[in-house]
């Protein structure tokens, strides 16, 4: 069964209507998942507060602070959980214009994107935060009373950006499919890649010490190596040597 987007005779307004329909479905799913997330927000908050010893260690100083944190956690949880559906709807809009082999790669990219993002979240929560939080709260030996608003904003931003950085191999794969980069070009630019990785780690890392920065640089560099493989799979016939001629 063909979709409106697959109809070659569809007008520009028809394509806009199809895109609007898919965006509406995405927003509907996101809203539904967010509502479900309300039921689990306290458990998620307690899990995220693990690095500081649990929710009991946090201190609120504003009347609306706790409810604000509750909403932030619910909204971000709803966004993350519904992201595969949102991606499926958006990619489904362009699917009719793709070749059969390209459609296979698109279908595989959605679970792979979710897997890489989850890997980034696990790395940040299990490795980075246990090292970063004690450093930040114990710096200079001053007692730190952690506020929920500040703490959860810090944690959620860190988790999101590290999870997003773990999508680099898939981004490289797409760029290679579009013949914008190749494995040869990436290998040739490994020195520049190290500088970019160091700058990225310095921006994302919550502490100024080189230990936590190094903890992030290692997996980012491994992701860069994995990106070389993904670029070769996406564009095996081009090594980058042609451009040097």
Secondary structure, DSSP 8 states (H G I E B T S, - for coil): ---GGG-TT--HHHHHHHHHHHHHHHHHHHHHHHHHHHHHHHHHHHHHGGGGTSGGGB---STTHHHHHHHHHHHHHHHHHHHHHHHHHHHHHHHTTS-HHHHHHHHHHHHHHHHHHHHHHHHIIIIIHHHHHHHHHTGGG----B-HHHHHHHHHHHHHHHHHHTTHHHHHHHHHHTTS--HHHHHHTHHHHHHHHHHHHHHH-SSSSHHHHHHHHHHHHHHHHHHHHHHHHH-TT--SGGGG-
